[in-house]
Amino acid sequence: MADSGKPIHLKLLKQGSDFRNKVWAELCRIPFGATITYSALARRIGSAARAVGNACRDNPFPLIIPCHRVVSVSGMGGYAGKTDGDFMTIKARLLDFEAAYKK
């Protein structure tokens, strides 16, 4: 997998509250192949873990805004509002993919 090291800039339809947009902007700052806990992300923006989780759940562009990189302090957390089933398989595969190609 080639990596030019340059960020990709996309113009997305702005959706959600100011708070959700703040969370989504922070998600975009999580490096490829890295993870952060809901609580750590919440501390970073002066919020609560549950509020961050709710914003992740409502992410309108989950493959572009990498909410899969946010995990629970005790495990995987959720993905797209689900904590089991196919969505969790997708989250695990995305994390595995990034781990395999991380610089």
N, C-alpha and C positions, 0 to 999 in steps of 0.2 A: 504494500500500500504506500503510495507516494504521499509525502506531506510537504507542501511548499513552505510551511511555517507561517503563512499569511492568513489572517482571519478572513472569513467570508462575511460580507455585509449584505443582508437581505432586508428589504422593506416589507414588514408584515402589517396586516390590518390591526391597528391598535384596538384591543379589547380589554375589558375588565376594569376594576377600580385602580386608583393610584397605588394602593397597597399591593394588589396582585402584580401590577407592572413592576413595582420595586422588587418583589420576590423573583419574578421572571428574569429581571435584569441581573440579579445576583446568580441565578442558575446559569446564565450565560458566561459568568466569570469562573465557574468551576472548570478547571483544566480537564482536557480529554484524558480519560483513564483514572481520574481521581474521584473520590466521593467525599461527602460531608454529611454530618447528621442533621436532622431537622432542627434539633436544639442548637447546634453550633451555628447554623445559618440564621436561626431566629436571633441569637445573641448578636450576630454580625449586623443585623438591621434593626435591633431594638424591639423585637417582637416576641411571640410565643411559638413554640414548636407546632402546636395544633393549627395555628393560623397559617404557618408556612406550609404544613401538610395540606390544608384546604386549598391554598393557592396552587400547590403542585397538582392536586386533583383536578383543578379547573383549568389547567394549562391547555390553551387551544392548539398549540403546536408542539406536541410532546417529542417528536423526532428532531425538531429544530431547537427548541428550548429544552435542554437536557435535564428534565426532572428525574430521570432514572438515576442520576448521580447522587440523589439525596436518599439517605438510608436512616433507619432507626438506630438508636444506641444499642438495641438488643437484637438487631437482625436487619433484614432487607427493608422493612417498612412496607409500603404499598406502591402501587403504580396505577395511575388513572382511576383512583378511588377503590381499587380492589386489593385484597391482601392474600388472595390465592387464585389458582386457576391459570388460564392462558396469559393474563396480563402479567402475572409474576414470572412466568416463563420468559416473556418478552423482556422484562426488566433484567432478569439474570443473564439472558443472552447478550443484551446490549452491554452490560457491565463486563461480561467475559470477553466480548469482541474488543472493547476498548482496552482492557488489560493486556490482551495479546498483541495489540498494535501500539501500545504506549511507548513513547520515546524513552 
